[in-house]
Amino acid sequence: MALKGINAYKKGNLKQEIAQADPHKLTLMLMQGALDRMAYAKGCIERKEYAEKAQHIGRCTAILINLRDTLDLTNNAEVAENLFSLYDYMVQRLTDATVQNNLQIMDEVINLMLPIKTAWSQIPEEAKLDAYETQRQKRQAVV
């Protein structure tokens, strides 16, 4: 019974964090969510809990597809295209891990995601503000 209360509290906190987060923070939260789901899926593979594994990998795949599909391919196109391909590869490898119940593939995807998340978390505040301003100006130019 107490676990339900804790989970409800966590969900409430997460909703509040999302509501207050800037785009950079949201992306960081998505990346962490993907890593968390991969870790849960690994545990499920080890315990032979295949239904739960599929749920975690499915959620992780959805996060990676969202990250891939929200890339701005017009701004710094080479980096964005490389990230697009990398996210696409990770989705394919997660599919392979699901079919094969393979922990090594899960580790491979985790090891691909970690440096991206680490680099994203180290973006200087000034660069974030510049990016937000550029996006704001692009939106105003369209209107």
Buried (B, 14 or more C-beta within 10 A) or exposed (E): EEEEEEEEEEEEEEEEEEEEEEEBBEBBBBBBBBBBBBBBBBBBBEEEBEEBBEBBBBBBBBBBBEBBEEBEEEEEEEEBEEBBEBBEBBBEBBEBBBEEBBBEBBEBBBEBBEEBBEEEEEEEEEEBEEBEEEEEEEEEEEE
